[in-house]
Amino acid sequence: MTNASAHSAPVLRVDGVSKQFGGNRVFNNVTLSLNAGEVLGVIGPNGAGKTTLINVVSGQIAPTSGRILYGGRDINDKLFHTRSSMGLVRTFQQTKTFKTASVYENLHRAQLFSGRGISLDESYLTELLRTASLLGRLDQLSDTLPYGMQKMLGLLMAFVTDPRILLLDEPAAGLEKEERFFIDQYVQIAMREMGCCVLLVEHDMDLVKRLCPRVCVLDGGSLIADGPPAEVLARRDVIEAYLGTAGEEEHAHA
């Protein structure tokens, strides 16, 4: 995977964004950019505001201050559904499927609700369904699937809406180790076949290091680091904020 040119305008820009709930400030004056063809990892300890950031970017909640720019256009006034129809699509930590609908019907409904969509006969979608062990289960009801398959189905529901930007909120959470390589293929196909860029919030550091040429670190409401994973994860403030003692030991033996 290659980085976009440093001279190209960002596809997505979070511009001085803050979010406060009552007296609780989740994050303050956060600025970051996502470039065309890029996978950007956002990491940080629990409670750092990573999911809240995705909620703000996707339009589920409004920022207290600052702007979200999509293709250079201020979209603060655009609601969640409108942003989704524009190609700014998010996934969720927990499974979000139609439990009493079949796998095929879940994919079909996702397309209809988005107002966008790729053909359900595309070969690369078939490849992902096969990797997720869902290709032979298209008629099976979602709530009868094992949790990992439900999670992967939720990711595929975002995929079939023909996104331009994928906001992935802990896509590996709840997946078994062998299932997590589905995320690698998912991201690679989304980029290769649809030209997506990806903002990835994730705790699986192996996955982050495999997929993300660049990572940002949120801690204490602020963005404390932004750069290549090897450099960022070696920083003392990042180790202390996020990785803790285990991270120090891992770094020492790297």
Helices and strands as residue ranges (DSSP letters): E 12-21, E 24-34, E 39-43, H 50-58, E 65-70, E 73-74, H 80-85, E 88-90, H 103-114, H 123-131, G 135-137, G 142-144, H 147-159, E 165-169, G 177-180, H 181-194, E 197-201, H 205-211, E 214-219, E 222-227, H 229-232, H 236-238, I 239-243, H 244-253
